[in-house]
Amino acid sequence: MPLIKRTVAYAHEQCAKRNLQVKFGITTNGYFDETTCDYLANHFYSLIYSIDGPQHLHDTHRPTVSGRSTFARVFHNAKKLCAILGPERLTFRVTVADNDVLQPQALVEFFESEFPGSYVHLEPALNLGDPAQLLVAYRSFATSFIAMLRTRRTIHLQHSNLLFKFRGDLQEIDFCGASR
């Protein structure tokens, strides 16, 4: 965090000299202390915040290195940031894995009840080691996404189109160069 703080301070200093304004955005997993939470709320215009739904889904994907739950801290920080920034400046990024695809209503109910009006960006966790199952998994995700769109009331659901194409056969997938 010290590097981020120095960078933000430097940018503000340089912009002030030129009579410019600067706004920052950041992506975070939300697993930080109160001091960091306050800093982010006061210095960043927008946040992309990883939380994977209710505790039973979130902790499946995001335990600590020692295997402990991260949900309570991440949820507390999300509530605080959402109250300060508002739902239009905080986008929740949700990784949707196989077990989550079967529970689209649990995801909708969680975000509707805890973060009404929020922006929720869903990303499928796809097993790239099994290209033959890739389209099946994505089709399952898309079906769940459509079900969520039909039942949501206040939340705004988003999903990025997958940036991949097949070369030759299913064994060669080109993922837009992001992992290179």
N, C-alpha and C positions, 0 to 999 in steps of 0.2 A: 504493500500500500504506500510506502514512502515514495516510490518512483511515480506512482499515479498522482500523489499530492504535489510533488515537485513539478510535474508536467502541467497539471491544471493551473498551478500558481504562475508558472512561466508563461503559459498561453494568455492568461488574464493580464499579466503585466505587459506583454508585447501588444496585445490588442488595445489596452488602455492608451499606450503611446500613440497608436494610430487611430484612435477614436472609433474602434470597432467593437462589436460584441461577439462573444463566442458562447456556444452552447455545446455541452458534451453529452454523449450517450455511452453506455457501457453495458456489457453482458456479464451476468454474475450468477453463481449458483446459490446465492443467498445465505451461505453458511459463514457468517461473520458476527462480530460482537456489536454492541449498541453504538460504540463510537464510530465504527465504520458505517453502520446503518445511517446514523445522523449525517456523516460526511457525504455519503452518496445522495441523501435526500436534499442536502443544501447546495451541492456543487454539480449535480448532473441533471440535465433537462429530461432525459429519457433513459429508461432501463429496460433491458431484456432480462427476464428473471426466470431461471429454471426451477420449476416445481412441477412434479408429475402427478398432481391430483391429490386425493385423500391419502392419509398416512400409509395404508396398506399397499397402495400403488407406488407412492413416492419412495418409500424406504426400500422397495424391491430394487430400484435402479440406483439409488443414491445413498448408500450407507457410508459411514466413515471408513477409513482404512482398517480399523479394528472391528468393523461389522456392526457398529452401533447406529441407532436411528439418527437421522439428521432432521427429521420432519418438524419437531417442535421449534427449533431455532429458525429454520427456513420459513416456516409458516408465520411465526411471530414477526420476523423482519418483513415478510411480504405484506402483512396486515398494516404494519407501521408505514411502510413506503407507499402503499396504496392510499392510505389516509392522507398522507402529506402531498404526494404527487398527483393523485387522482387517477382514475382508470385509463384516461387518455394518454398518460405519459409512462405507463408501466405495462409492458407486454409480457405475458406469461408464456414461456416456452415449455411445452410438454412433450417429452419423449414417450411415444406410444409403442409398446412392445406387444408381443403376441398375447400375453395374458390381459393386457389393457384393452385390446381390440374387442374382447368379449364383454367389456364393461363400459361401453360408451355412456350409458346413463349415469354411472357413478361419477364419471368425469364432468358431465354437464351439471349434475346436481351439486357437486363440490364447488365449481366455479360460480354457478348461479347463486348459491347460498352464501359463500364466503367472499366473493369478489364480483358482485353484480355490476354489469356494465363494462366489465373488463375485456381486454383483447387477449385472446388465447390462441397461440400459434402451435399447431400440432405437427410433430415430425415423427414419421415411422422409424423405428429401429429395425433395420433390415439386416439379415444375415448375408453378408456379401460372400461368405465362404460357400454358400449353397445357391449358385446362380439359377439353378432349375426351379427353386422355390421362390425366387425373388418376385416374380409376377403374381404368384398365388398370394404371397404375404402382402404385397401392395394392394391387390384387389380386396383383400380382407380389411385392410386399413381404410380404403376408400369407402367400402360399405359402411363401416362404423362412422366415418366422418359424415357421410350423408345422413345417417340416423341421428347424429348429434345436431346437425343443421336443422333437422325437422323438429327436434324437441327443445332446443334452446329458446330462451325468452329474452334475456337482456345481454348475454355475453356475445362478443363478436368472434367468430371462429375463423381462423386463417390456416392455410396450408401452402407451403411452397411446392411448386411442381418439381418433381425430381429431375435433376440435371444429369441424366445419364442416357447413354445410347448403347445398343449392343453392336459389337463389331464381330462380324463373322458368325460365331455361334454364341451360345449363352455362357461359355466359359470366359469370354473376353468382354468386360464391361468398362466403358470409359466414363468415369465420374467427374467430368468437367475440370479435372486437374487439381481439385481442391486438396487432395491428399498427397500431392507430389511435393 
